[in-house]
Amino acid sequence: MIWGSILGITFVVALIILYEWPKLKQGSKKEKATVVVLTGAGWLLAVLLVFFPEMPGPTDVIKAIFQPLGRYMEK
Amino acid sequence: MIEKSRISSFQMAIMMYPTILATAILLVPSITGKFAERDMWLSPILASSIGFLNVFLAVQLNKLYPKMTLIEYSEKIIGLIPGKILGFAYLFFYLQTNGIVFREYGEFVVGNFLSKTPMIVVIGSMALVCAFSVRGGAEVIARSAQIFVPLVVILLLFIFILLVPDLEPKNMFPIMDKGIMPSFMGSVVPASWFSEYTLIAFLLPFLHDRGKGLKWGFISVFTVMITMVVTNMSALFLFGSITDSFTYPVMSAARYIDVADFLQHLESIVMAIWVAGTFVKISVFYYALVLGTAQWLNMSDYRTLVLPLGFLLVIFSLWTAPNLIEMVHYLTTTWVFNALTMQVAIPILLLILGKIRRKRGTKVGSTRND
């Protein structure tokens, strides 16, 4: 199941890159790098989440920052 | 400029209407009811002041830098490096918030209708549709909003009219039994929804009639406020003090409709309202995120970023919270302050600093402000 999810994620990422490639070819190096880095980051995050679904996320960062204020809204 | 199409301020108003309302009519009545109880219809009126303030701030900032979005003028106002950091904070905020919107949509659809479909399919298909509309640009989102919003309004009115025989107006008395405080506390969460009007900072530079931006922005806030008051009132009149025990009061109200044993199961209409509204909501957030990222990186075109960011959005939507209950708890506590800081406090500071900068610029007569 895990390897199935990873295969699915890789497939989607490959589709995204293939779809964007004809346009990226004419683009500058910077644009290529941006798209590759963003998609790569997405792939990495997705795979990490498959292995560690309980990984602390962005919500926990926001919670840590705003916790003192957030307490006022507890009911 | 990065975006070539132009929209009118009326189109902007019609885009922003579901951007606030789509999620606000489902989760928010119950959250408001928890704090305000019988005064829950007052809360959206108090909360809308934040919406008016936000439209005013965005328009004033746009007057200082007419051709720039939030990401671009924050660099001009507070300098390059701090501006980039603030821009990243905004992009992260919109990425996470849009992830939450996706999750709300997924939880609602899976929880009420497609109980056997995996969440990733529901969210992923919506992300794909929204990606196409964002690729089309602001004008495409505006035109799809023009088609969907009248339908949404008509269907909502239809639900309310059918509910009228069952309503008990005496549920709202006594008004302000415990003073203004409960309705004020209840207005904090809707206020964070109204603060999403900061998104017009990403649309204002592309208006071809910018002079009317403020007027239509205010009209949009006002219609959202009226709709939220009507939604909260109908939930209150129907369920009384138990409104807060439903997760989706409007949905439960629609389930309750039964006209002559013939017109039943109208929750599918709520579903239609919700899907159409959320489509516009997600598209506007998504558009702001993609455009902002492209401007943050000084790219010449934002279209290539649409799909990679969409993929990230889907991941964030599954990552933000383990389940609906924790997400609602997060939305009522910490997210409120996150949203109000990012979308109210920082724009106020930016406007003050921008005004000071403008004054100095004219005194010295520099060409910084062209």
Interface residues (C-beta under 8 A of the other chain):
Chain A: V12 V13 I16 Y19 E20 K23 L24 G27 K30 E31 T34 V35 L38 T39 A41 G42 L45 A46 L49 E54 M55 G57 P58 T59 I62 K63 I65 F66 Q67 L69 G70 R71 M73 E74 K75
Chain B: K34 F35 F92 L95 Q96 G99 M185 V188 V189 L297 M299 S300 D301 R303 T304 L305 L307 P308 L309 F311 L312 I315 F316 L318 W319 T320 A321 P322 Y330 T332 T333 T334 W335 V336 F337 N338 T341
